[in-house]
Amino acid sequence: MFPEYRDLITQLKTTDHHFTRLFDKHNALDQKIRNMETHVEPGTHEEIETLKKEKLLLKDQLYVILRKAGPAH
């Protein structure tokens, strides 16, 4: 996720607790979705779609933080 911001992500994970919480939650949701899709964990199609939407909202929030913290474009 966001390879162009790899260094900034590493930096923010050590300095910004809010960013770290969002990042960790995004990764946890990603894993849960993968587990549901591969039937490691139970989940309906609707539950998976809801989790995907939540994950997308987190990704959008992370991107806003990265854009604000990154160099001006």
Buried (B, 14 or more C-beta within 10 A) or exposed (E): EEEEBEEBBEEBEEEBEEBBEBBEBBEEBBEBBEEBEEEEEEBEEEBBEEBBEBBEEBBEBBEEBBEEBBEEE
